[in-house]
Amino acid sequence: MANTKKLPHDERKKARRAARKRIREAYAALTRKDRKALSKFEGPLTRFLREKAGA
């Protein structure tokens, strides 16, 4: 997630919620093959998605 410490509380909450929603949508869009690769991946979902996008 982005650094939101300098934002007011309400904006920070909205930014974090939007980031979590993007992560949920990205997870839902994974194929069966990707989910299998994710289960073998040693790291968080966000890093898996970044590496998949970069590859």
C-alpha positions as CSV (number, residue, x, y, z in Angstrom):
1,M,0.0,0.0,0.0
2,A,1.0,3.6,-0.5
3,N,2.4,5.7,2.2
4,T,-0.7,7.6,3.5
5,K,0.7,9.0,6.8
6,K,0.5,12.7,5.7
7,L,-3.2,12.4,4.7
8,P,-6.1,13.2,7.0
9,H,-7.7,10.3,8.7
10,D,-10.7,10.0,6.4
11,E,-8.6,10.2,3.2
12,R,-6.1,7.7,4.6
13,K,-9.0,5.3,5.3
14,K,-10.4,5.7,1.8
15,A,-6.9,5.2,0.2
16,R,-6.3,2.0,2.2
17,R,-9.7,0.6,1.5
18,A,-9.3,1.3,-2.2
19,A,-5.9,-0.5,-2.2
20,R,-7.4,-3.5,-0.4
21,K,-10.2,-3.6,-3.0
22,R,-7.7,-3.5,-5.9
23,I,-5.8,-6.5,-4.3
24,R,-9.1,-8.5,-3.9
25,E,-10.0,-7.8,-7.5
26,A,-6.6,-8.8,-8.7
27,Y,-6.8,-12.1,-6.7
28,A,-10.2,-12.8,-8.1
29,A,-8.9,-12.4,-11.6
30,L,-6.2,-15.0,-11.2
31,T,-6.5,-18.1,-13.2
32,R,-6.4,-21.6,-11.7
33,K,-2.8,-22.0,-12.9
34,D,-1.8,-18.6,-11.3
35,R,-3.4,-19.6,-8.0
36,K,-1.5,-22.9,-8.0
37,A,1.7,-20.9,-8.6
38,L,0.7,-18.5,-5.8
39,S,0.3,-21.4,-3.3
40,K,3.9,-22.4,-4.1
41,F,5.2,-18.8,-4.0
42,E,7.1,-17.8,-0.8
43,G,5.9,-14.3,-0.2
44,P,2.8,-12.1,-0.1
45,L,0.2,-11.8,-2.7
46,T,1.2,-8.3,-3.6
47,R,4.8,-9.3,-4.4
48,F,3.4,-12.3,-6.5
49,L,1.3,-9.9,-8.5
50,R,4.2,-7.5,-9.0
51,E,6.4,-10.2,-10.3
52,K,3.7,-11.6,-12.5
53,A,3.1,-8.2,-14.0
54,G,6.8,-7.7,-14.6
55,A,7.4,-11.1,-16.2
